[in-house]
Amino acid sequence: MARPHCPRRIATLPGVVYFKPAGIPLRDLEERVLPLDGFEALRLADMEGMPQLEASRLMGISRQTFSRILARARQTVATCMTQGMAIRIEGGVVHLVTKSKTRKNPGKESGKESGL
């Protein structure tokens, strides 16, 4: 039996939860799901330029787990971009933390859990 996932800490929820190619109705597109932890990994590593070790500590996971989450997220985005698919951002067990608490006490959990 697989071990249950521990909640991953994320600092922000996405402002937009769908991305799709222009000019094609969403109902006509195949879609892939990008989990919230993958969204956060992409944000930290690619947008913020944060080293994986530091980003993994902020998310409360090991560097190896962060690397796997990031690789899956990049593969999802690349597949959707190259094959003209929609991306829906949702899902996963996450723990939303405020940025100030994330920076001051990365080992302390605060906020709320979401099973979005």
C-alpha positions in Angstrom: 0.0 0.0 0.0 1.3 3.4 -1.0 2.3 5.9 1.7 -0.1 8.9 1.9 1.2 12.3 0.7 1.9 14.8 3.4 0.4 18.3 2.6 2.8 20.5 0.6 3.1 24.1 1.7 2.3 26.7 -0.9 2.5 30.5 -0.6 -0.2 31.4 -3.1 -3.1 30.1 -5.0 -3.2 30.8 -8.8 -5.1 33.8 -9.9 -6.1 32.0 -13.1 -6.9 28.3 -13.1 -7.2 27.6 -16.9 -4.8 28.2 -19.8 -5.8 27.3 -23.3 -4.8 28.0 -26.9 -6.4 31.1 -28.3 -9.3 30.7 -30.7 -10.4 27.2 -29.8 -13.4 26.7 -27.4 -12.4 24.9 -24.2 -15.1 22.2 -24.9 -13.1 21.2 -28.0 -9.8 20.9 -26.2 -8.1 18.0 -24.4 -6.9 19.2 -21.0 -4.3 18.2 -18.5 -4.3 18.9 -14.8 -1.4 20.8 -13.2 -1.6 20.1 -9.4 -1.2 23.0 -7.0 2.1 21.7 -5.8 3.4 21.6 -9.4 2.2 25.2 -9.8 4.1 26.2 -6.7 7.3 24.3 -7.8 7.2 26.1 -11.2 6.7 29.4 -9.5 9.6 29.0 -7.0 12.1 27.4 -9.4 11.4 29.0 -12.7 9.8 32.4 -11.9 11.6 33.2 -8.7 14.8 31.4 -9.7 15.1 29.8 -6.3 17.5 26.9 -5.8 15.8 23.5 -5.4 17.0 23.0 -1.9 15.6 26.3 -0.7 12.4 25.9 -2.5 11.9 22.4 -1.1 12.4 23.7 2.4 9.7 26.4 1.8 7.3 23.7 0.6 8.1 21.4 3.5 9.4 18.5 1.3 12.7 16.9 0.5 14.8 18.2 -2.4 14.3 14.9 -4.3 10.5 15.2 -3.9 10.6 18.8 -5.1 12.7 17.7 -8.1 10.1 15.0 -9.0 7.2 17.5 -8.6 9.0 20.1 -10.8 9.8 17.6 -13.5 6.1 16.4 -13.7 4.9 20.0 -13.8 7.4 21.0 -16.6 6.4 17.9 -18.5 2.7 18.8 -18.2 3.2 22.3 -19.4 5.5 21.3 -22.2 3.0 18.6 -23.4 0.1 21.1 -23.4 2.1 23.8 -25.2 3.4 21.5 -27.9 0.1 19.6 -28.5 -2.3 22.4 -28.1 -4.0 21.3 -24.9 -5.6 23.2 -22.1 -4.1 23.3 -18.6 -6.3 23.2 -15.5 -4.6 24.1 -12.2 -6.1 22.3 -9.3 -5.9 19.4 -6.9 -3.5 17.9 -4.4 -3.3 18.2 -0.7 -1.7 21.5 0.1 -1.3 23.8 3.1 -1.6 27.5 2.3 0.8 29.6 4.3 1.3 33.4 4.3 4.5 34.7 2.8 5.6 36.4 6.0 5.3 33.2 8.0 7.0 31.2 5.2 10.1 33.5 5.3 10.3 33.9 9.1 9.5 30.3 10.2 9.9 27.8 7.3 9.6 24.9 9.8 6.3 26.1 11.3 3.1 25.3 9.6 0.3 27.9 9.6 -2.6 28.7 7.3 -5.2 26.2 6.1 -5.3 22.9 4.4 -7.0 22.5 1.1 -7.9 19.4 -0.9 -8.7 21.5 -4.0 
